[in-house]
Amino acid sequence: SMPDRAGDAPSSTALRTDRYELTMLDAARADGTIDRPCTFEVFARRLPAGRRFGVFAGLGRLLERLAAFRFALDEQSWLAAEQIVGPDTLAWLADWRFSGHVHAYREGEPFFPGSPVLTVTAPFGQAVVLETLLLSVLNHDSAVASAAARMVAAAGDRPLTEFGSRRTHEDAAVAAARATHVAGFASTSNLEAGRRFGVPTSGTVAHAFLLLHDDETEAFVSQLRTAGEATTLLVDTHDVDDGVRHAIDAVQRAGLRGLDAIRIDSGDLAAHARDARRQLDAAGLTDTRIVVSGDLDEHAIARLAHAPIDGYGVGTSVVTGSGAPTAEFVYKLVARAGDDGRWRDVAKAGGVKATIGGRKHAWRQLHAGVATTELLRTHTDTGPPTDARALQVPVIDRGEVVHEPSLDDIRAHHRRAMAELPAGALDLHDGEPAIPTRYDIPAEPSPPGATRER
């Protein structure tokens, strides 16, 4: 069985489940289909409107939560009291352990419509109850990472700090900090993300600290005497020009030779940055960086590209639905075995919610190192395609986690994978997916109910 892991996961995550998953389980146990081997896939039918790529994130957090997916006494008692499932199913759940297989895209990997970002192969009773947990983790973290990657692209080589914790749910804040770091943000304001995931943290003072003091220069001197020159002075509480002048005076009064940075949080950021740069340079503080914040998103960051700015702080737009629309992942059964042991590809028919049956094997086809196609095959008998990179890796094998990269490894993979995308992928204007998805399936797919050896 999967090992217990350190982390924030509560004593059990088993009830982070929609009721219908257990309703299905109850019926499948009663009719004898609960142990049928099944393959489920996580994929998005489309990207959010105008987006050219998504970024897959949350796999590491998901593994923590899967390790804590147990129907212990507390969960059993509540299920019994609410009569969610019958007593036989309750006894079955008491011994629930995931012993199946999971394959997935690496965290940080770009994805496109149809990309099978995660595949679960296990008995129905093990696979079906994971739907809500899988989707809630992966949809949230991938939405944030997808938004963050666009901001990183707009920022170029200027570092980004995430400080959206006060704009979202307290647990989502920690997850979002990790997801932005996966996509290239340098640091977060969230200390729990630092403790739990090792994301670098940063932060100095808010306007309240400056308003607490009778004099702005006095407040800056206090901050510098405590934090030293490796700190950031917030200069827009009253008047930005005065704030920069007071910051320069405070550095001298504190007896320091330099100052790491100033931050401007409001107003015409480009104009303020140009004026501040002149003031700082005239005072000999040529190495002092200028960091800006204040309702920034990727479009605002792009507009500031030519201003003398050294870094950005981003909050609301990277952690909330307006700036980070859902990844729209779904979890669908695509193949299952019958009582005869033979596998059948299965699919939902009709309309925009139709699915394509069969377990998909995914490659990214490249030409001269540039991605051209997301190739999905339901068969592997022809061998891997040429000039292509396999996208899925084994994550859980017979219940044991076999893929545990460090956060630094995940970030490095994201950078390499993003570098493969065609140049237009990073365009912030609305457009189609950066590369097309191509399905390579048998010319004559099996009719409904027919069998195909797998």
Buried (B, 14 or more C-beta within 10 A) or exposed (E): EBEEBEBBBEEBBBBBBEEEBBEBBBBBBEEEBBBBBBBBBBBBBEBBEEBBBBBBBBBBBBBBBBBBBBBEEEBBEEBEEEEBBBEEBBEBBEEBEBEBBBBBBBBBBBBBBBBBBBBBBBBBBBBBBBBBBBBBBBBBBBBBBBBBBBBBBBBEEBBBBBBBBEBBEEEBBBBBBBBBBBBBBBBBBBBBBBEBBEBEBBBBBEEEBBEEBEEBBBBBBBBBEEBEBEBBBBBBBEEBEBBBBBBBBBBEBBEBEEBBBBBBBBEEBBEBBBBBBEBBEEBEBEEBBBBBBBEBBBEBBBEBEEBBBBBBBBBBBBBBEEBBBBBBBBBBBBBBBEEEEEBBBBBEEEEEEEBBBBBBBBBBBBEEEBBBBBBBBBEEEEEEBEEBBEBBBEBBEEBEBEBEBEBEEBBEBBEEBBEBBBEEBBEBEEEEBBBEBBEBBEEEBBEEEEBBEB
